């Protein structure tokens, strides 16, 4: 997912910077608001940011020029701190990874934030919300969120590359070629991220429910509904 400097032309990476900004600015406002409402939100945000940094730094080489394959951590982050805050976390994480680890690049932070932080985070969060709406167990909803968010990230990254580099090849065809380049490594990583996300959320709900006041086990939801 870490698209490197020099892969996207200036027009493309400028466009992705602009699109990412449309999400990061509301994300900063959301963070500021939630910190004012609850001071404990700030250390939680920092903890989640470190987790995303570590998870997304574990990369594998892929046969896609100027990119790599790795888990994301943003579906989990979106569930814990919210999808808008996750876009801010992702932008910061990608900046430090580009500076200190050489993963990705400065010019491509916008494109990488869009794929990992925005699409990956929001798609995972929506999957979580939909399954929880239908009273799915926490571990199952979280697992699906991790899987969907991970694959959505790489579908988006492949699209970003295809949009800029498809040349005379049809866009859809080139998009699938890039995505299939990620496939051999990304599918097992997506399964791993599903298991990891499910395990972390279930443990947090069982042992530290105070960190997730808006997440309740299905039995508690059903008991509340019955009492009403």
N, CA, C and O of each residue as an XYZ file, in Angstrom:
912
protein
N       0.824     -1.202      0.000
C       0.000      0.000      0.000
C       0.856      1.250      0.000
O       0.442      2.274     -0.544
N       2.052      1.196      0.601
C       2.910      2.376      0.648
C       3.417      2.705     -0.757
O       4.463      2.205     -1.170
N       2.696      3.526     -1.480
C       3.168      3.973     -2.792
C       4.328      4.933     -2.565
O       4.236      5.845     -1.743
N       5.406      4.726     -3.288
C       6.626      5.490     -3.057
C       6.652      6.788     -3.857
O       5.876      6.979     -4.793
N       7.565      7.673     -3.463
C       7.797      8.909     -4.211
C       8.229      8.568     -5.638
O       8.938      7.589     -5.869
N       7.788      9.392     -6.585
C       8.196      9.220     -7.964
C       7.316      8.306     -8.783
O       7.461      8.245    -10.004
N       6.395      7.584     -8.134
C       5.514      6.673     -8.861
C       4.328      7.420     -9.459
O       3.979      7.207    -10.620
N       3.713      8.287     -8.675
C       2.572      9.065     -9.157
C       3.043     10.412     -9.700
O       3.915     11.039     -9.099
N       2.495     10.867    -10.808
C       2.855     12.187    -11.335
C       2.312     13.292    -10.425
O       1.380     13.050     -9.658
N       2.881     14.504    -10.498
C       2.450     15.597     -9.612
C       0.951     15.872     -9.643
O       0.356     16.158     -8.605
N       0.336     15.790    -10.815
C      -1.101     16.043    -10.907
C      -1.889     15.035    -10.078
O      -2.882     15.388     -9.442
N      -1.445     13.784    -10.088
C      -2.149     12.727     -9.357
C      -1.953     12.869     -7.862
O      -2.922     12.855     -7.103
N      -0.671     13.011     -7.419
C      -0.494     13.079     -5.963
C      -1.058     14.366     -5.395
O      -1.449     14.395     -4.228
N      -1.113     15.437     -6.187
C      -1.763     16.668     -5.728
C      -3.259     16.473     -5.542
O      -3.848     16.974     -4.585
N      -3.867     15.736     -6.472
C      -5.305     15.458     -6.369
C      -5.602     14.638     -5.115
O      -6.564     14.921     -4.402
N      -4.778     13.624     -4.844
C      -5.023     12.779     -3.673
C      -4.780     13.537     -2.375
O      -5.450     13.284     -1.374
N      -3.830     14.460     -2.386
C      -3.633     15.321     -1.219
C      -4.906     16.130     -0.943
O      -5.348     16.247      0.199
N      -5.485     16.688     -2.020
C      -6.696     17.489     -1.865
C      -7.857     16.675     -1.325
O      -8.581     17.129     -0.439
N      -8.038     15.465     -1.860
C      -9.137     14.606     -1.402
C      -8.935     14.201      0.050
O      -9.877     14.223      0.841
N      -7.700     13.830      0.403
C      -7.425     13.421      1.778
C      -7.674     14.566      2.757
O      -8.156     14.346      3.868
N      -7.345     15.776      2.343
C      -7.539     16.944      3.204
C      -9.000     17.143      3.571
O      -9.311     17.613      4.665
N      -9.901     16.785      2.657
C     -11.335     16.928      2.912
C     -11.799     16.059      4.080
O     -12.838     16.328      4.685
N     -11.033     15.023      4.394
C     -11.363     14.142      5.514
C     -10.518     14.460      6.743
O     -10.996     14.342      7.871
N      -9.272     14.859      6.534
C      -8.378     15.106      7.659
C      -8.826     16.326      8.461
O      -8.764     16.307      9.690
N      -9.274     17.385      7.789
C      -9.700     18.597      8.510
C     -10.889     18.320      9.432
O     -10.839     18.693     10.604
N     -11.962     17.677      8.945
C     -13.030     17.299      9.885
C     -12.539     16.345     10.974
O     -13.045     16.359     12.097
N     -11.549     15.517     10.634
C     -10.993     14.603     11.629
C     -10.302     15.353     12.754
O     -10.429     14.977     13.919
N      -9.571     16.412     12.418
C      -8.922     17.229     13.439
C      -9.960     17.901     14.338
O      -9.764     17.998     15.549
N     -11.052     18.358     13.753
C     -12.119     18.969     14.544
C     -12.762     17.947     15.472
O     -13.089     18.252     16.619
N     -12.940     16.736     14.965
C     -13.525     15.666     15.775
C     -12.615     15.331     16.957
O     -13.081     15.162     18.084
N     -11.316     15.239     16.687
C     -10.360     14.943     17.759
C     -10.400     16.028     18.825
O     -10.455     15.729     20.018
N     -10.373     17.275     18.403
C     -10.395     18.398     19.350
C     -11.657     18.375     20.202
O     -11.602     18.611     21.409
N     -12.791     18.091     19.571
C     -14.061     18.058     20.290
C     -14.083     16.934     21.320
O     -14.510     17.138     22.457
N     -13.627     15.753     20.926
C     -13.691     14.611     21.824
C     -12.675     14.710     22.962
O     -12.924     14.206     24.057
N     -11.545     15.347     22.715
C     -10.571     15.570     23.785
C     -11.142     16.526     24.824
O     -10.926     16.339     26.022
N     -11.874     17.558     24.375
C     -12.497     18.502     25.295
C     -13.576     17.830     26.126
O     -13.772     18.177     27.291
N     -14.275     16.873     25.537
C     -15.342     16.170     26.248
C     -14.792     15.130     27.230
O     -15.383     14.875     28.279
N     -13.647     14.532     26.869
C     -13.079     13.461     27.693
C     -11.559     13.461     27.536
O     -11.049     13.104     26.475
N     -10.837     13.855     28.575
C      -9.381     13.944     28.501
C      -8.731     12.580     28.285
O      -7.610     12.501     27.782
N      -9.420     11.514     28.657
C      -8.869     10.167     28.476
C      -8.802      9.781     26.996
O      -8.128      8.817     26.629
N      -9.499     10.534     26.156
C      -9.505     10.221     24.726
C      -8.129     10.459     24.104
O      -7.748      9.763     23.163
N      -7.380     11.437     24.621
C      -6.071     11.770     24.041
C      -5.067     10.626     24.188
O      -4.455     10.241     23.192
N      -4.867     10.059     25.396
C      -3.937      8.920     25.480
C      -4.424      7.691     24.709
O      -3.614      6.923     24.189
N      -5.745      7.506     24.636
C      -6.284      6.399     23.852
C      -5.941      6.595     22.376
O      -5.567      5.647     21.685
N      -6.071      7.829     21.904
C      -5.751      8.159     20.514
C      -4.267      7.899     20.237
O      -3.906      7.356     19.193
N      -3.419      8.292     21.180
C      -1.979      8.068     21.024
C      -1.660      6.576     20.980
O      -0.845      6.136     20.169
N      -2.301      5.801     21.849
C      -2.083      4.356     21.888
C      -2.491      3.709     20.567
O      -1.774      2.860     20.036
N      -3.630      4.111     20.047
C      -4.107      3.566     18.774
C      -3.175      3.974     17.638
O      -2.909      3.182     16.734
N      -2.680      5.210     17.684
C      -1.750      5.674     16.665
C      -0.477      4.835     16.632
O       0.011      4.487     15.557
N       0.052      4.514     17.791
C       1.248      3.662     17.871
C       0.947      2.276     17.305
O       1.767      1.693     16.596
N      -0.237      1.756     17.625
C      -0.619      0.435     17.119
C      -0.685      0.430     15.594
O      -0.190     -0.499     14.956
N      -1.294      1.462     15.006
C      -1.383      1.548     13.548
C       0.011      1.656     12.941
O       0.295      1.038     11.915
N       0.889      2.448     13.581
C       2.255      2.603     13.087
C       2.964      1.255     13.028
O       3.579      0.920     12.015
N       2.881      0.487     14.102
C       3.574     -0.797     14.173
C       2.966     -1.808     13.209
O       3.684     -2.486     12.475
N       1.625     -1.904     13.215
C       0.947     -2.884     12.362
C       1.243     -2.623     10.884
O       1.572     -3.550     10.143
N       1.126     -1.373     10.458
C       1.290     -1.052      9.033
C       2.748     -0.963      8.609
O       3.032     -0.806      7.422
N       3.680     -1.059      9.554
C       5.104     -1.044      9.205
C       5.612     -2.433      8.825
O       6.703     -2.564      8.270
N       4.830     -3.468      9.119
C       5.239     -4.845      8.816
C       4.894     -5.159      7.362
O       3.841     -5.732      7.081
N       5.778     -4.784      6.440
C       5.460     -4.879      5.019
C       6.154     -6.052      4.341
O       7.160     -6.572      4.825
N       5.593     -6.450      3.218
C       6.144     -7.509      2.383
C       6.282     -6.976      0.955
O       5.431     -6.210      0.503
N       7.333     -7.365      0.242
C       7.474     -6.924     -1.158
C       6.421     -7.580     -2.044
O       6.011     -8.714     -1.799
N       5.992     -6.862     -3.067
C       5.005     -7.374     -4.019
C       5.484     -7.054     -5.430
O       6.318     -6.168     -5.616
N       4.959     -7.775     -6.433
C       5.356     -7.502     -7.817
C       4.645     -6.287     -8.410
O       4.381     -6.248     -9.612
N       4.336     -5.302     -7.578
C       3.709     -4.056     -8.038
C       4.741     -2.952     -7.866
O       5.199     -2.696     -6.752
N       5.098     -2.316     -8.932
C       6.170     -1.325     -8.922
C       5.904     -0.205     -7.929
O       4.829      0.395     -7.930
N       6.896      0.075     -7.075
C       6.816      1.210     -6.170
C       5.807      1.074     -5.051
O       5.271      2.079     -4.584
N       5.531     -0.156     -4.603
C       4.555     -0.340     -3.538
C       4.935     -1.559     -2.710
O       5.949     -2.204     -2.977
N       4.118     -1.874     -1.700
C       4.365     -3.040     -0.849
C       3.038     -3.482     -0.251
O       2.012     -2.819     -0.402
N       3.085     -4.613      0.427
C       1.876     -5.213      0.992
C       2.052     -5.371      2.496
O       3.115     -5.786      2.958
N       1.014     -5.043      3.260
C       1.098     -5.140      4.721
C      -0.284     -4.995      5.337
O      -1.200     -4.504      4.677
N      -0.455     -5.416      6.599
C      -1.725     -5.137      7.285
C      -1.858     -3.645      7.529
O      -0.880     -2.905      7.420
N      -3.063     -3.201      7.858
C      -3.322     -1.764      7.958
C      -3.539     -1.273      9.389
O      -2.927     -0.292      9.813
N      -4.405     -1.952     10.124
C      -4.726     -1.511     11.479
C      -5.787     -0.436     11.545
O      -6.279     -0.123     12.629
N      -6.154      0.141     10.399
C      -7.122      1.241     10.423
C      -8.567      0.810     10.664
O      -9.327      1.587     11.242
N      -8.991     -0.402     10.246
C     -10.345     -0.817     10.637
C     -10.492     -0.891     12.159
O     -11.499     -0.451     12.713
N      -9.487     -1.448     12.825
C      -9.496     -1.514     14.286
C      -9.497     -0.114     14.885
O     -10.249      0.162     15.820
N      -8.670      0.761     14.358
C      -8.597      2.141     14.861
C      -9.931      2.855     14.695
O     -10.363      3.577     15.593
N     -10.591      2.658     13.549
C     -11.865      3.337     13.298
C     -12.936      2.896     14.283
O     -13.764      3.705     14.702
N     -12.928      1.623     14.657
C     -13.899      1.126     15.628
C     -13.645      1.724     17.000
O     -14.587      2.069     17.713
N     -12.369      1.850     17.377
C     -12.021      2.299     18.720
C     -12.139      3.807     18.891
O     -12.736      4.275     19.860
N     -11.571      4.580     17.949
C     -11.534      6.043     18.122
C     -12.408      6.798     17.129
O     -12.558      8.014     17.246
N     -12.992      6.099     16.149
C     -13.849      6.757     15.167
C     -13.168      6.879     13.819
O     -11.946      7.023     13.761
N     -13.935      6.824     12.720
C     -13.345      6.862     11.375
C     -12.685      8.187     11.015
O     -11.671      8.190     10.316
N     -13.230      9.314     11.471
C     -12.615     10.601     11.142
C     -11.280     10.769     11.851
O     -10.307     11.219     11.246
N     -11.227     10.412     13.120
C      -9.960     10.485     13.853
C      -8.928      9.555     13.232
O      -7.733      9.850     13.263
N      -9.370      8.445     12.673
C      -8.452      7.490     12.050
C      -7.767      8.098     10.838
O      -6.617      7.764     10.554
N      -8.445      8.985     10.116
C      -7.797      9.633      8.970
C      -6.626     10.497      9.437
O      -5.594     10.563      8.769
N      -6.788     11.154     10.575
C      -5.706     11.982     11.134
C      -4.544     11.095     11.572
O      -3.385     11.385     11.274
N      -4.863     10.013     12.281
C      -3.835      9.065     12.717
C      -3.051      8.543     11.518
O      -1.822      8.476     11.556
N      -3.757      8.178     10.464
C      -3.112      7.601      9.284
C      -2.150      8.581      8.634
O      -1.038      8.208      8.260
N      -2.572      9.831      8.496
C      -1.707     10.839      7.877
C      -0.424     11.021      8.683
O       0.661     11.128      8.112
N      -0.548     11.055     10.004
C       0.626     11.212     10.874
C       1.519      9.986     10.792
O       2.739     10.110     10.678
N       0.924      8.811     10.850
C       1.682      7.559     10.781
C       2.455      7.474      9.466
O       3.638      7.133      9.461
N       1.798      7.781      8.367
C       2.430      7.683      7.052
C       3.571      8.686      6.908
O       4.571      8.404      6.247
N       3.422      9.850      7.524
C       4.498     10.841      7.489
C       5.742     10.300      8.192
O       6.840     10.357      7.636
N       5.580      9.777      9.408
C       6.727      9.277     10.161
C       7.316      8.015      9.535
O       8.527      7.802      9.600
N       6.474      7.177      8.930
C       7.005      6.001      8.255
C       7.841      6.395      7.045
O       8.866      5.772      6.768
N       7.409      7.427      6.321
C       8.169      7.899      5.162
C       9.501      8.504      5.590
O      10.520      8.304      4.928
N       9.494      9.248      6.703
C      10.703      9.930      7.169
C      11.711      8.956      7.792
O      12.899      8.995      7.468
N      11.237      8.094      8.676
C      12.143      7.270      9.472
C      12.336      5.847      8.955
O      13.378      5.240      9.203
N      11.355      5.307      8.245
C      11.451      3.920      7.785
C      11.631      3.797      6.282
O      11.962      2.721      5.785
N      11.418      4.877      5.556
C      11.519      4.825      4.110
C      10.357      4.098      3.451
O      10.465      3.657      2.307
N       9.239      3.970      4.176
C       8.038      3.342      3.617
C       7.152      4.422      3.012
O       6.777      5.378      3.692
N       6.818      4.269      1.737
C       6.001      5.287      1.095
C       6.838      6.498      0.739
O       8.032      6.380      0.464
N       6.207      7.671      0.746
C       6.914      8.891      0.398
C       6.149     10.110      0.851
O       4.986     10.014      1.243
N       6.802     11.261      0.798
C       6.150     12.505      1.202
C       5.100     12.925      0.186
O       4.007     13.351      0.558
N       5.427     12.806     -1.091
C       4.471     13.235     -2.123
C       3.243     12.339     -2.165
O       2.185     12.767     -2.628
N       3.362     11.104     -1.690
C       2.246     10.152     -1.790
C       1.480      9.975     -0.487
O       0.651      9.071     -0.380
N       1.741     10.818      0.502
C       0.999     10.712      1.766
C      -0.500     10.877      1.523
O      -1.303     10.188      2.153
N      -0.885     11.765      0.633
C      -2.311     11.957      0.336
C      -2.945     10.696     -0.222
O      -4.015     10.285      0.227
N      -2.286     10.076     -1.208
C      -2.821      8.861     -1.823
C      -2.843      7.711     -0.815
O      -3.817      6.962     -0.747
N      -1.775      7.572     -0.038
C      -1.713      6.486      0.936
C      -2.697      6.693      2.087
O      -3.264      5.731      2.606
N      -2.896      7.950      2.482
C      -3.891      8.242      3.515
C      -5.288      7.920      3.014
O      -6.118      7.397      3.757
N      -5.546      8.237      1.746
C      -6.874      7.953      1.202
C      -7.156      6.456      1.188
O      -8.245      6.027      1.570
N      -6.180      5.655      0.751
C      -6.417      4.212      0.657
C      -6.467      3.547      2.030
O      -7.389      2.784      2.321
N      -5.467      3.838      2.879
C      -5.390      3.155      4.168
C      -6.268      3.782      5.241
O      -6.999      3.076      5.936
N      -6.203      5.091      5.379
C      -6.900      5.760      6.473
C      -8.354      6.056      6.207
O      -9.190      5.946      7.104
N      -8.665      6.433      4.972
C     -10.040      6.835      4.657
C     -10.863      5.647      4.177
O     -11.851      5.281      4.814
N     -10.465      5.039      3.061
C     -11.238      3.903      2.531
C     -11.129      2.693      3.462
O     -12.138      2.067      3.787
N      -9.917      2.365      3.885
C      -9.739      1.216      4.769
C     -10.456      1.378      6.091
O     -11.118      0.455      6.567
N     -10.323      2.559      6.686
C     -10.962      2.814      7.974
C     -12.470      2.871      7.884
O     -13.165      2.245      8.684
N     -12.984      3.617      6.916
C     -14.437      3.801      6.800
C     -15.129      2.510      6.375
O     -16.182      2.171      6.917
N     -14.554      1.782      5.411
C     -15.188      0.530      4.974
C     -15.220     -0.489      6.109
O     -16.207     -1.203      6.286
N     -14.119     -0.549      6.885
C     -14.112     -1.447      8.037
C     -15.122     -1.034      9.084
O     -15.822     -1.874      9.648
N     -15.198      0.265      9.345
C     -16.136      0.787     10.343
C     -17.592      0.526      9.930
O     -18.415      0.132     10.756
N     -17.901      0.748      8.651
C     -19.268      0.506      8.178
C     -19.627     -0.977      8.264
O     -20.754     -1.330      8.611
N     -18.667     -1.835      7.946
C     -18.908     -3.282      8.072
C     -19.221     -3.641      9.521
O     -20.142     -4.408      9.801
N     -18.449     -3.079     10.423
C     -18.666     -3.287     11.860
C     -20.059     -2.823     12.282
O     -20.776     -3.555     12.965
N     -20.446     -1.609     11.879
C     -21.733     -1.037     12.283
C     -22.906     -1.837     11.725
O     -23.897     -2.059     12.420
N     -22.791     -2.263     10.483
C     -23.883     -3.012      9.854
C     -24.081     -4.352     10.551
O     -25.210     -4.731     10.861
N     -22.992     -5.066     10.796
C     -23.110     -6.371     11.465
C     -23.599     -6.224     12.903
O     -24.382     -7.048     13.376
N     -23.149     -5.189     13.597
C     -23.613     -4.969     14.966
C     -25.086     -4.564     14.991
O     -25.806     -4.866     15.943
N     -25.523     -3.881     13.941
C     -26.932     -3.512     13.841
C     -27.814     -4.755     13.802
O     -28.932     -4.761     14.318
N     -27.281     -5.813     13.176
C     -28.001     -7.079     13.103
C     -27.604     -8.022     14.240
O     -27.798     -9.235     14.154
N     -27.040     -7.437     15.315
C     -26.713     -8.158     16.544
C     -25.691     -9.270     16.340
O     -25.768    -10.328     16.965
N     -24.747     -9.014     15.467
C     -23.657     -9.961     15.283
C     -22.749     -9.941     16.504
O     -22.596     -8.887     17.121
N     -22.142    -11.065     16.878
C     -21.173    -11.060     17.980
C     -20.029    -10.087     17.694
O     -19.685     -9.834     16.539
N     -19.457     -9.556     18.748
C     -18.383     -8.582     18.593
C     -17.219     -9.147     17.797
O     -16.701     -8.478     16.902
N     -16.800    -10.367     18.105
C     -15.635    -10.947     17.424
C     -15.882    -11.106     15.933
O     -14.971    -10.907     15.130
N     -17.118    -11.468     15.551
C     -17.424    -11.659     14.138
C     -17.478    -10.325     13.403
O     -16.919    -10.188     12.315
N     -18.151     -9.343     13.997
C     -18.240     -8.021     13.368
C     -16.863     -7.390     13.213
O     -16.563     -6.784     12.184
N     -16.027     -7.534     14.242
C     -14.681     -6.971     14.187
C     -13.821     -7.698     13.161
O     -13.044     -7.069     12.442
N     -13.956     -9.018     13.090
C     -13.186     -9.791     12.120
C     -13.520     -9.428     10.693
O     -12.629     -9.258      9.861
N     -14.810     -9.309     10.408
C     -15.239     -8.908      9.058
C     -14.745     -7.499      8.749
O     -14.322     -7.220      7.628
N     -14.798     -6.610      9.739
C     -14.323     -5.240      9.546
C     -12.841     -5.227      9.172
O     -12.432     -4.501      8.267
N     -12.041     -6.030      9.872
C     -10.616     -6.098      9.566
C     -10.356     -6.624      8.170
O      -9.500     -6.106      7.453
N     -11.088     -7.647      7.787
C     -10.915     -8.258      6.461
C     -11.334     -7.300      5.354
O     -10.597     -7.091      4.391
N     -12.514     -6.725      5.496
C     -13.034     -5.814      4.471
C     -12.164     -4.565      4.343
O     -11.824     -4.149      3.236
N     -11.806     -3.969      5.488
C     -10.988     -2.766      5.457
C      -9.632     -3.000      4.825
O      -9.131     -2.150      4.090
N      -9.033     -4.153      5.106
C      -7.732     -4.490      4.540
C      -7.810     -4.610      3.021
O      -7.015     -3.997      2.309
N      -8.765     -5.398      2.522
C      -8.877     -5.578      1.073
C      -9.314     -4.293      0.374
O      -8.872     -4.013     -0.740
N     -10.175     -3.513      1.017
C     -10.613     -2.242      0.420
C      -9.434     -1.290      0.257
O      -9.360     -0.544     -0.718
N      -8.511     -1.321      1.218
C      -7.307     -0.496      1.126
C      -6.522     -0.820     -0.136
O      -6.066      0.082     -0.839
N      -6.368     -2.093     -0.420
C      -5.545     -2.491     -1.562
C      -6.277     -2.375     -2.887
O      -5.644     -2.153     -3.919
N      -7.585     -2.518     -2.882
C      -8.355     -2.211     -4.082
C      -8.184     -0.738     -4.443
O      -8.051     -0.387     -5.615
N      -8.190      0.115     -3.428
C      -8.039      1.554     -3.647
C      -6.629      1.895     -4.100
O      -6.443      2.689     -5.022
N      -5.636      1.298     -3.455
C      -4.257      1.549     -3.845
C      -4.000      1.109     -5.287
O      -3.328      1.807     -6.047
N      -4.539     -0.050     -5.655
C      -4.402     -0.533     -7.023
C      -5.088      0.420     -8.004
O      -4.592      0.649     -9.107
N      -6.227      0.969     -7.594
C      -6.934      1.922     -8.453
C      -6.120      3.203     -8.625
O      -6.055      3.757     -9.722
N      -5.503      3.670     -7.548
C      -4.675      4.878     -7.628
C      -3.527      4.690     -8.612
O      -3.221      5.581     -9.404
N      -2.898      3.524     -8.553
C      -1.808      3.239     -9.476
C      -2.315      3.117    -10.910
O      -1.717      3.671    -11.833
N      -3.410      2.397    -11.093
C      -3.954      2.195    -12.438
C      -4.404      3.509    -13.059
O      -4.213      3.737    -14.254
N      -5.002      4.372    -12.242
C      -5.504      5.643    -12.752
C      -4.373      6.484    -13.330
O      -4.570      7.195    -14.314
N      -3.205      6.409    -12.734
C      -2.078      7.218    -13.179
C      -1.188      6.520    -14.201
O      -0.507      7.185    -14.980
N      -1.185      5.178    -14.208
C      -0.185      4.460    -14.994
C      -0.761      3.530    -16.059
O      -0.009      2.782    -16.684
N      -2.080      3.556    -16.282
C      -2.655      2.554    -17.192
C      -2.307      2.804    -18.656
O      -2.345      1.870    -19.457
N      -1.968      4.044    -19.028
C      -1.565      4.333    -20.404
C      -2.638      3.968    -21.402
O      -3.772      4.439    -21.314
N      -2.267      3.109    -22.372
C      -3.223      2.697    -23.407
C      -4.017      1.457    -23.005
O      -4.896      1.014    -23.745
N      -3.711      0.898    -21.839
C      -4.449     -0.269    -21.349
C      -5.736      0.213    -20.686
O      -5.704      1.191    -19.940
N      -6.874     -0.451    -20.939
C      -8.123     -0.043    -20.275
C      -7.965      0.047    -18.765
O      -7.318     -0.803    -18.154
N      -8.559      1.081    -18.158
C      -8.384      1.340    -16.735
C      -8.776      0.145    -15.876
O      -8.031     -0.237    -14.973
N      -9.940     -0.453    -16.145
C     -10.424     -1.570    -15.326
C      -9.461     -2.749    -15.392
O      -9.172     -3.388    -14.380
N      -8.969     -3.028    -16.595
C      -8.036     -4.142    -16.763
C      -6.750     -3.897    -15.979
O      -6.264     -4.785    -15.280
N      -6.202     -2.687    -16.098
C      -4.962     -2.372    -15.382
C      -5.176     -2.371    -13.867
O      -4.295     -2.767    -13.105
N      -6.358     -1.923    -13.445
C      -6.716     -1.929    -12.025
C      -6.655     -3.346    -11.468
O      -6.077     -3.576    -10.405
N      -7.252     -4.297    -12.185
C      -7.260     -5.680    -11.729
C      -5.862     -6.300    -11.781
O      -5.518     -7.137    -10.947
N      -5.056     -5.881    -12.771
C      -3.675     -6.381    -12.848
C      -2.903     -5.958    -11.602
O      -2.208     -6.771    -10.994
N      -3.025     -4.677    -11.220
C      -2.337     -4.201    -10.022
C      -2.858     -4.905     -8.773
O      -2.077     -5.293     -7.904
N      -4.183     -5.071     -8.685
C      -4.739     -5.706     -7.495
C      -4.308     -7.162     -7.389
O      -4.034     -7.647     -6.292
N      -4.244     -7.865     -8.521
C      -3.799     -9.257     -8.500
C      -2.326     -9.348     -8.115
O      -1.877    -10.365     -7.588
N      -1.578     -8.280     -8.382
C      -0.186     -8.254     -7.942
C      -0.072     -8.270     -6.433
O       0.882     -8.820     -5.883
N      -1.048     -7.665     -5.757
C      -1.068     -7.688     -4.296
C      -1.597     -9.020     -3.750
O      -1.267     -9.417     -2.633
N      -2.418     -9.700     -4.549
C      -3.183    -10.850     -4.074
C      -2.425    -11.915     -3.301
O      -2.843    -12.260     -2.196
N      -1.310    -12.463     -3.837
C      -0.639    -13.579     -3.158
C      -0.224    -13.273     -1.722
O      -0.225    -14.164     -0.873
N       0.130    -12.021     -1.448
C       0.521    -11.662     -0.077
C      -0.632    -11.050      0.706
O      -0.719    -11.224      1.922
N      -1.523    -10.328      0.013
C      -2.523     -9.564      0.747
C      -3.685    -10.396      1.252
O      -4.250    -10.076      2.297
N      -4.057    -11.442      0.552
C      -5.182    -12.263      1.017
C      -4.878    -12.916      2.368
O      -5.703    -12.823      3.277
N      -3.729    -13.572      2.532
C      -3.432    -14.112      3.874
C      -3.257    -13.013      4.916
O      -3.600    -13.214      6.081
N      -2.730    -11.855      4.522
C      -2.600    -10.750      5.466
C      -3.977    -10.244      5.900
O      -4.171     -9.893      7.064
N      -4.940    -10.205      4.959
C      -6.296     -9.764      5.285
C      -6.952    -10.732      6.266
O      -7.659    -10.310      7.181
N      -6.719    -12.026      6.074
C      -7.253    -13.021      7.010
C      -6.614    -12.834      8.380
O      -7.292    -12.902      9.405
N      -5.299    -12.597      8.388
C      -4.614    -12.352      9.646
C      -5.116    -11.100     10.343
O      -5.260    -11.077     11.565
N      -5.383    -10.054      9.561
C      -5.896     -8.825     10.158
C      -7.304     -9.031     10.708
O      -7.672     -8.429     11.717
N      -8.090     -9.879     10.048
C      -9.428    -10.199     10.551
C      -9.339    -10.864     11.921
O     -10.057    -10.490     12.848
N      -8.455    -11.849     12.042
C      -8.286    -12.566     13.316
C      -7.776    -11.617     14.395
O      -8.271    -11.625     15.522
N      -6.787    -10.802     14.044
C      -6.203     -9.872     15.001
C      -7.232     -8.849     15.486
O      -7.338     -8.589     16.684
N      -7.988     -8.270     14.550
C      -8.997     -7.266     14.909
C     -10.069     -7.864     15.803
O     -10.490     -7.242     16.778
N     -10.511     -9.075     15.471
C     -11.528     -9.749     16.280
C     -11.008    -10.012     17.692
O     -11.721     -9.793     18.671
N      -9.774    -10.478     17.793
C      -9.211    -10.816     19.102
C      -9.032     -9.574     19.970
O      -9.376     -9.585     21.152
N      -8.497     -8.505     19.387
C      -8.242     -7.284     20.156
C      -9.543     -6.671     20.657
O      -9.638     -6.290     21.824
N     -10.547     -6.571     19.788
C     -11.819     -5.961     20.202
C     -12.511     -6.788     21.275
O     -13.057     -6.239     22.232
N     -12.488     -8.105     21.118
C     -13.144     -8.960     22.104
C     -12.463     -8.850     23.460
O     -13.137     -8.784     24.488
N     -11.134     -8.829     23.472
C     -10.392     -8.698     24.723
C     -10.652     -7.341     25.368
O     -10.838     -7.256     26.582
N     -10.666     -6.278     24.561
C     -10.911     -4.944     25.099
C     -12.299     -4.836     25.717
O     -12.461     -4.254     26.790
N     -13.290     -5.390     25.048
C     -14.654     -5.329     25.565
C     -14.774     -6.136     26.858
O     -15.490     -5.739     27.777
N     -14.071     -7.267     26.927
C     -14.158     -8.122     28.110
C     -13.379     -7.570     29.297
O     -13.821     -7.684     30.440
N     -12.210     -6.968     29.025
C     -11.311     -6.570     30.120
C     -11.266     -5.062     30.372
O     -11.079     -4.635     31.511
N     -11.434     -4.258     29.335
C     -11.401     -2.809     29.520
C     -12.593     -2.149     28.829
O     -12.401     -1.331     27.930
N     -13.822     -2.490     29.231
C     -14.997     -1.895     28.587
C     -15.078     -0.391     28.796
O     -15.784      0.298     28.059
N     -14.356      0.133     29.804
C     -14.358      1.571     30.041
C     -13.719      2.344     28.900
O     -13.988      3.532     28.724
N     -12.867      1.668     28.118
C     -12.246      2.325     26.973
C     -13.177      2.362     25.762
O     -12.954      3.117     24.815
N     -14.217      1.540     25.808
C     -15.149      1.445     24.683
C     -16.575      1.568     25.195
O     -17.342      0.608     25.115
N     -16.941      2.728     25.719
C     -18.255      2.868     26.350
C     -19.431      2.708     25.391
O     -20.550      2.427     25.822
N     -19.183      2.886     24.086
C     -20.288      2.794     23.125
C     -20.460      1.398     22.545
O     -21.365      1.160     21.745
N     -19.590      0.475     22.949
C     -19.661     -0.886     22.441
C     -20.142     -1.810     23.553
O     -19.516     -1.901     24.609
N     -21.250     -2.490     23.309
C     -21.796     -3.400     24.303
C     -21.967     -4.780     23.692
O     -22.310     -4.891     22.515
N     -21.735     -5.841     24.470
C     -21.997     -7.189     23.980
C     -23.451     -7.345     23.575
O     -24.320     -6.640     24.087
N     -23.721     -8.270     22.651
C     -25.086     -8.482     22.159
C     -26.042     -8.804     23.296
O     -27.180     -8.335     23.284
N     -25.612     -9.596     24.286
C     -26.493     -9.985     25.393
C     -26.961     -8.761     26.168
O     -28.116     -8.696     26.590
N     -26.066     -7.784     26.358
C     -26.450     -6.575     27.078
C     -27.456     -5.765     26.278
O     -28.394     -5.195     26.836
N     -27.253     -5.719     24.961
C     -28.189     -4.988     24.104
C     -29.568     -5.623     24.168
O     -30.581     -4.936     24.295
N     -29.587     -6.969     24.077
C     -30.859     -7.672     24.104
C     -31.558     -7.508     25.471
O     -32.778     -7.363     25.533
N     -30.778     -7.531     26.551
C     -31.358     -7.365     27.889
C     -31.946     -5.978     28.032
O     -33.020     -5.816     28.611
N     -31.262     -4.982     27.516
C     -31.772     -3.615     27.581
C     -33.064     -3.476     26.793
O     -34.018     -2.842     27.244
N     -33.080     -4.085     25.597
C     -34.292     -4.015     24.763
C     -35.462     -4.707     25.440
O     -36.594     -4.229     25.371
N     -35.188     -5.855     26.108
C     -36.253     -6.597     26.784
C     -36.835     -5.797     27.969
O     -38.035     -5.843     28.241
N     -35.944     -5.062     28.663
C     -36.427     -4.285     29.808
C     -37.311     -3.141     29.369
O     -38.200     -2.711     30.104
N     -37.061     -2.642     28.149
C     -37.889     -1.551     27.628
C     -39.248     -2.089     27.210
O     -40.096     -1.328     26.743
